Amino acid sequence: MEQWIDEQYFAELAQAKPEKLCAGGRAAYDPATGRYRIRIWNEDYTFDGRNRLVSVAPTASSTLTEEFDPERFSVFVIWYLLHPMMAVPHTGTWISENDFPGGNTFFRGPHQIPGNKVAVACDGNLGHFTAAGQRLGGEKLTMGDAAFRFAITPDIAVAVLLWLGDEDFPAEAKVLFDQGLIGKLPLDLVWSLASGVCKRLSGIIKAQGQAA
């Protein structure tokens, strides 16, 4: 697989103090192996800074699918692990990626957030979107034709909105972020987070459609 995590992140992890990264029980550290384990969005991620390794282990309530790309999402996870003192204020105001300073320029081409994957996977079926959102522990929001808030970490949440579209407008899905993330989450991490959310959600929707 292609390695998405910059070597610098692993170097920082290898030099970090476990008591700092694991404060308050936010992560676990095994001194025998030098590995950290952190649970993000109900999945267990393990990072080995010395050997530059990352793995994700499905849990008993796992919702991972073949569509999910753990490497991209792991960029966000390792960054979050390395920033234990980050305090994100919950403003209750949702913004798009373009509302971040520099977002209009950054979120283009290869950095475009793949909300279309969610819309295409639904294929006009609102029930599949709703079932997938509930399976991922989402909280319903009254936005779009359907929407969910997902608590990715205790202090970072995203909203995913779906519009089914009609003969004049195509179906569309968007990821929104709390305004409190401005100045807290770098643009490349916003992209890694949102891309992982879209891929995981669309993978579950597709799996449900195939099982129906």
C-alpha positions as CSV (number, residue, x, y, z in Angstrom):
1,M,0.0,0.0,0.0
2,E,1.0,3.6,-0.5
3,Q,2.4,5.2,2.6
4,W,0.3,8.3,3.4
5,I,1.9,9.2,6.7
6,D,4.9,11.6,6.6
7,E,8.0,10.2,8.2
8,Q,8.1,13.3,10.4
9,Y,5.0,12.1,12.2
10,F,6.6,8.8,13.1
11,A,9.8,10.6,14.2
12,E,7.8,12.8,16.5
13,L,6.0,9.8,17.9
14,A,9.3,8.0,18.6
15,Q,10.6,10.9,20.5
16,A,7.3,11.8,22.4
17,K,6.7,11.2,26.1
18,P,4.1,8.5,26.6
19,E,2.8,10.1,29.8
20,K,1.9,13.2,27.8
21,L,0.2,11.5,24.9
22,C,-1.7,9.1,27.1
23,A,-2.8,11.6,29.7
24,G,-6.3,11.1,30.9
25,G,-6.5,7.7,29.3
26,R,-6.9,9.1,25.7
27,A,-4.3,6.6,24.4
28,A,-2.5,3.5,25.7
29,Y,1.3,2.8,25.4
30,D,3.1,-0.5,25.5
31,P,6.7,0.0,26.7
32,A,7.8,-3.4,25.5
33,T,6.9,-2.7,21.9
34,G,7.0,1.1,21.9
35,R,3.5,1.1,20.4
36,Y,0.6,3.5,21.0
37,R,-3.0,2.5,20.7
38,I,-5.8,5.0,20.4
39,R,-9.5,4.5,19.6
40,I,-10.9,6.9,17.0
41,W,-14.5,6.7,15.7
42,N,-14.9,3.3,17.4
43,E,-11.9,1.7,15.8
44,D,-8.5,0.9,17.4
45,Y,-5.4,2.4,15.7
46,T,-1.9,1.2,16.6
47,F,1.2,3.3,15.8
48,D,4.8,2.2,16.1
49,G,7.0,5.3,15.8
50,R,10.3,3.4,15.9
51,N,9.4,1.0,13.1
52,R,7.2,3.4,11.1
53,L,4.1,1.1,11.3
54,V,0.4,1.7,11.5
55,S,-2.5,-0.7,11.7
56,V,-6.2,-0.5,12.4
57,A,-8.0,-3.4,14.1
58,P,-11.8,-3.8,13.6
59,T,-13.6,-4.0,16.9
60,A,-16.6,-6.1,17.8
61,S,-18.9,-3.3,16.5
62,S,-16.7,-2.5,13.6
63,T,-18.1,-0.8,10.5
64,L,-15.0,-0.9,8.4
65,T,-15.5,-2.1,4.8
66,E,-13.2,-2.8,1.8
67,E,-14.0,0.7,0.6
68,F,-12.4,2.3,3.7
69,D,-8.8,3.5,3.2
70,P,-7.2,3.5,6.7
71,E,-3.9,5.0,5.4
72,R,-5.4,8.4,4.5
73,F,-7.5,8.6,7.7
74,S,-4.5,7.5,9.7
75,V,-2.8,10.8,8.9
76,F,-5.5,12.5,10.8
77,V,-5.4,10.0,13.6
78,I,-1.6,10.2,14.2
79,W,-1.7,14.0,14.1
80,Y,-4.5,13.9,16.7
81,L,-2.5,11.5,18.9
82,L,0.5,13.9,18.8
83,H,-1.6,16.9,19.9
84,P,-3.1,15.9,23.2
85,M,-3.5,19.5,24.5
86,M,-5.5,20.7,21.5
87,A,-8.7,22.3,22.8
88,V,-11.4,22.7,20.2
89,P,-14.3,25.0,21.2
90,H,-17.7,23.7,20.1
91,T,-19.4,26.8,18.5
92,G,-22.4,25.0,17.1
93,T,-21.8,26.8,13.8
94,W,-21.2,24.5,10.8
95,I,-18.8,25.6,8.0
96,S,-17.6,24.1,4.8
97,E,-14.0,23.4,3.9
98,N,-13.9,26.6,1.9
99,D,-14.6,28.6,5.0
100,F,-11.1,27.7,6.4
101,P,-8.5,30.4,5.6
102,G,-7.0,29.3,2.3
103,G,-9.6,26.6,1.8
104,N,-10.9,27.9,-1.6
105,T,-7.4,27.3,-3.0
106,F,-6.5,24.2,-1.2
107,F,-9.6,22.0,-1.6
108,R,-9.3,21.6,-5.4
109,G,-8.1,18.8,-7.7
110,P,-6.5,16.0,-5.6
111,H,-7.6,17.7,-2.4
112,Q,-11.3,17.9,-3.3
113,I,-13.4,16.3,-0.5
114,P,-15.1,13.3,-2.1
115,G,-18.7,13.9,-0.9
116,N,-19.8,12.7,-4.3
117,K,-18.9,9.1,-3.2
118,V,-21.6,9.3,-0.6
119,A,-24.2,10.7,-3.0
120,V,-23.4,8.1,-5.7
121,A,-23.4,5.2,-3.2
122,C,-26.9,6.2,-2.0
123,D,-28.2,6.0,-5.6
124,G,-31.3,7.9,-4.6
125,N,-32.0,5.7,-1.6
126,L,-32.4,7.9,1.5
127,G,-33.0,4.8,3.7
128,H,-29.5,3.5,2.9
129,F,-27.9,6.8,4.0
130,T,-30.0,6.9,7.2
131,A,-29.2,3.3,8.1
132,A,-25.5,3.9,7.5
133,G,-25.5,7.0,9.6
134,Q,-27.2,5.3,12.5
135,R,-24.8,2.3,12.2
136,L,-21.9,4.8,12.6
137,G,-23.4,6.2,15.7
138,G,-24.5,9.5,14.1
139,E,-26.8,12.0,15.6
140,K,-29.6,13.1,13.2
141,L,-29.6,16.8,12.2
142,T,-32.4,18.7,10.5
143,M,-30.4,19.8,7.4
144,G,-30.6,18.8,3.7
145,D,-32.8,15.8,2.9
146,A,-31.0,13.9,5.7
147,A,-27.9,14.7,7.8
148,F,-25.9,13.2,10.7
149,R,-23.4,14.6,13.2
150,F,-20.5,12.2,13.8
151,A,-18.3,12.5,16.9
152,I,-15.0,11.5,15.5
153,T,-13.1,12.3,18.7
154,P,-14.3,13.8,22.0
155,D,-13.5,17.3,20.7
156,I,-13.9,17.0,16.9
157,A,-17.2,16.3,15.1
158,V,-18.3,16.6,11.5
159,A,-21.7,16.7,9.9
160,V,-22.5,14.9,6.6
161,L,-25.5,16.3,4.6
162,L,-27.3,14.6,1.8
163,W,-29.5,16.0,-0.9
164,L,-31.1,13.5,-3.2
165,G,-31.5,15.8,-6.1
166,D,-34.1,15.9,-8.9
167,E,-34.4,16.4,-12.6
168,D,-32.7,19.9,-12.3
169,F,-30.1,19.2,-9.7
170,P,-27.9,16.1,-9.1
171,A,-27.6,14.4,-5.8
172,E,-25.0,15.9,-3.5
173,A,-23.4,15.2,-0.2
174,K,-21.2,17.5,1.8
175,V,-19.1,17.4,4.9
176,L,-19.3,20.3,7.3
177,F,-17.1,21.2,10.3
178,D,-17.5,23.1,13.5
179,Q,-16.3,26.7,13.2
180,G,-14.1,26.1,16.3
181,L,-11.7,24.0,14.2
182,I,-10.5,27.1,12.3
183,G,-6.9,27.7,13.4
184,K,-6.8,24.3,15.2
185,L,-6.8,21.8,12.3
186,P,-4.4,22.3,9.3
187,L,-6.0,22.1,5.9
188,D,-4.3,18.8,5.0
189,L,-5.7,17.3,8.1
190,V,-9.2,18.6,7.4
191,W,-8.9,16.8,4.0
192,S,-7.6,13.6,5.6
193,L,-10.4,13.6,8.1
194,A,-13.2,14.4,5.6
195,S,-11.9,12.0,3.0
196,G,-11.9,9.2,5.6
197,V,-15.4,10.0,6.7
198,C,-16.7,10.0,3.1
199,K,-15.0,6.7,2.2
200,R,-16.2,4.9,5.3
201,L,-19.7,6.1,5.0
202,S,-20.0,5.4,1.3
203,G,-18.5,1.9,1.8
204,I,-21.2,1.1,4.4
205,I,-23.9,2.4,2.1
206,K,-22.7,0.3,-0.8
207,A,-22.5,-2.8,1.4
208,Q,-26.1,-2.3,2.5
209,G,-27.2,-1.9,-1.0
210,Q,-25.6,-5.1,-2.1
211,A,-27.1,-7.0,0.9
212,A,-30.6,-5.7,0.2
